[in-house]
Amino acid sequence: MLLLESEQSRVIEMAWEDRTPFEAIERLFGMNESDVIKFMRRNLKPRSFRLWRERVSGRATKHVKLRSGDVTRSHCPTQYKQR
């Protein structure tokens, strides 16, 4: 899958966000979790990739099915405030 530079940047941003599930990335960009992992491996420095994997491994908020029913949003309320 060929993505524009801005789309690549957005996939990386979404992958790093704690509350953005892999399913949201798949819905927007057609990349499942394993595709995102491969993409991140190719586009991050090795150390950054390892840090990212440590961060998202086992994180319930990265999977819709593992999330608590209380989580109804994909980001912090203050994350996208207009400045």
C-alpha positions in Angstrom: 0.0 0.0 0.0 1.4 3.3 -1.0 0.6 6.2 1.3 1.3 9.9 0.9 3.8 11.4 3.3 1.1 13.1 5.3 -0.8 9.8 5.5 2.4 8.0 6.7 2.8 10.7 9.4 -0.8 10.2 10.5 -0.5 6.4 10.7 2.6 6.8 12.9 0.9 9.4 15.1 -2.2 7.2 15.5 0.0 4.1 16.3 1.7 6.1 19.1 -1.5 7.4 20.6 -2.6 5.3 23.5 -6.3 5.5 22.9 -6.4 5.0 19.2 -7.1 1.3 18.5 -5.6 -0.6 15.6 -9.1 -1.0 14.3 -9.3 2.7 13.7 -6.1 2.6 11.6 -7.4 -0.3 9.7 -10.7 1.5 9.0 -8.9 4.7 7.8 -5.9 3.2 6.0 -6.7 -0.5 5.4 -3.7 -1.6 7.5 -4.4 -4.4 10.1 -2.3 -4.7 13.2 0.4 -6.8 11.6 0.6 -4.3 8.7 1.0 -1.4 11.2 3.8 -3.3 13.0 5.6 -3.9 9.7 5.0 -0.2 8.7 6.4 1.1 12.0 9.4 -1.2 11.8 10.2 0.2 8.3 9.6 3.9 9.2 11.0 4.2 12.7 14.6 4.0 13.9 15.3 0.7 15.6 15.3 2.1 19.1 12.0 4.0 18.5 10.4 0.9 17.1 11.4 -1.1 20.2 10.0 1.6 22.5 6.8 1.7 20.6 6.4 -2.1 20.7 7.0 -2.1 24.5 4.4 0.7 24.8 1.6 -0.9 22.8 2.2 -4.6 23.7 -0.6 -5.7 26.0 -2.2 -2.3 26.0 -6.0 -2.9 26.2 -6.8 0.5 24.7 -5.1 -0.4 21.4 -7.8 -3.1 20.7 -11.5 -2.3 20.6 -12.5 -5.8 22.0 -10.2 -5.4 25.0 -11.4 -1.9 25.9 -13.6 -1.2 28.8 -17.1 -0.2 27.8 -16.4 3.1 29.6 -14.0 4.2 26.9 -16.1 6.0 24.3 -13.6 8.3 22.7 -10.3 7.8 20.8 -8.4 10.7 22.3 -8.0 12.9 25.4 -10.6 15.8 25.4 -7.8 18.3 25.4 -5.7 16.7 22.6 -7.1 18.5 19.6 -8.1 21.9 21.0 -7.8 24.9 18.7 -5.1 27.3 19.8 
